[in-house]
Amino acid sequence: MKLKRSTLAAFAGPNMPLAAIGLPLIVYLPPYYAGGLGLDLAVVGLIFFLVRLIDLPLDPLLGHLMDGTDSRWGRYRPWLVAGAAITMVGAWLVFMAEPGISPYLAFAQLMFMYVGYSIMMVAQLGWGATLTADYHQRSRVFGWHQATGVFGMILVLMLPWLVGRATGAQAAGPGIQAMGWFVILLVPLTAVALAAMVPERPRLATRTEVRWADFKSLARNPLMRRLLVVDMLAGLAPGITGAMFIFYFEHRLGFSASEASLLLLVYFVAGFAAAPLWMRIATRLGKHRTAALAGLVYCTTHGALALLPADGVGDAMIGMALAGIPYTAALFLLRAMLADVADADRLETGLDRNGLLQAVLTTTLKIAHAAPVAIIYPILGLIGFDPAPTAVNSADAIFGMTLIFVLAPIALMSTASVIIARWPHDEAAHARLQAALAERRVAE
């Protein structure tokens, strides 16, 4: 049955503030903590990496706990509401931080926000994977999820520019705080809408006890292993781009902070506009072929960014619009493919481990977004690159930074495209899987 748009919109809503957290965590907050709040660049890289490293085991644990939850309010609903409350407080602590903050306090506040962020994300993704068993409808579910997140990025990207125009402020602080207020206000509204408007489907497991052998079987699952590798590679590529975006467009191309924000806005507007196109392509080519195609488009358009001239705003806007076209594709298609993997896992084990599987994929995405800050920032320091807005960097430092920004994402994404193009679970295989699950339900 085709899902209603109102149901899809209510389900996808919380991804708007979650994406509004995720984008600053990659693009704005690390440079702001290093430049605006006065922390050392290497220390900032270490803080953001350690927070995500410690947070990594949390997602699978949360997914496992959600799979075992059987409350009167449902499996995912109570977790989503609790996560929303924690996220609100955490956003206040992180986005409203003031100059002079110690590294230890910055670490603690980021960790607190990440806990709420993780709870909300795992609960929403697990909930979404249960909305339908249809091969193509799952593309719609996670396509709406990703498009809504990109829309949240678009809105939050506009805030620094709007604040700058309204107040005349050139510093990043007021814009960062406006982003925080956006998250604080939107988290409860979207969480309540999802909790009230979207029903939870009953658990489909044939057994509920989880044995250690079940976790070992998950690690041996060839579909899951391949999907995790692809998700890691496809996440590292934009993770590197995001971690270096401000540095590349300000220090190499000579744009101001507000112009760089405008260019990033163009990128996400293009990604948002292209999301329906990728959903339609997926219904024709299948999810895995579409993901491979989007990866190749990404490599082409991202490589073209190296050709942008300095101070050419018009050329940069065109380049960023083209680069943004494939942005949403891999992110939502891999999530939809994971829902298919969860069905295969249920047929093999009899367990409904949907929450755990979604959480594991969330973990790889977090690693992919955390690793660039921890790895790239120290490398930039070694080649002599200074991230301060007023710094004058040498030609060698700019050249080295440019090579990393352009070549590393292309190498990662092209590898991901080759791997996912050979994905064996297409629409026909999914139909056979659903028939086998239906036969087992009838037999029981």
Secondary structure, DSSP 8 states (H G I E B T S, - for coil): ----HHHHHHHHTTHHHHHHHHHHHHTTHHHIIIIIS---HHHHHHHHHHHHHHHTTHHHHHHHHHHT--BTTBSSHHHHHHHHHHHHHHHHHHHT--TT--HHHHHHHHHHHHHHHHHHHHHHHHHHHTS---HHHHHHHHHHHHHHHHHHHHHHHHHHHHHHHHH---SSHHHHHHHHHHHHHHHHHHHHHHHHHS-------S-----HHHHHHHHH-HHHHHHHHHHHHHHHHHHHHHHHHHHIIIIIS---HHHHHHHHHHHHHHHHHHHHHHHHHHHHH-HHHHHHHHHHHHHHHHHHGGG--TT-HHHHHHHHHHHHTTHHHHHHHHHHHHHHHHHHHHHHHS---HHHHHHHHHHHHHHHHHHHHHHHHHHHHHTT---STT----HHHHHHHHHHHHHHHHHHHHHHHHHHTT----HHHHHHHHHHHHHHHHH-
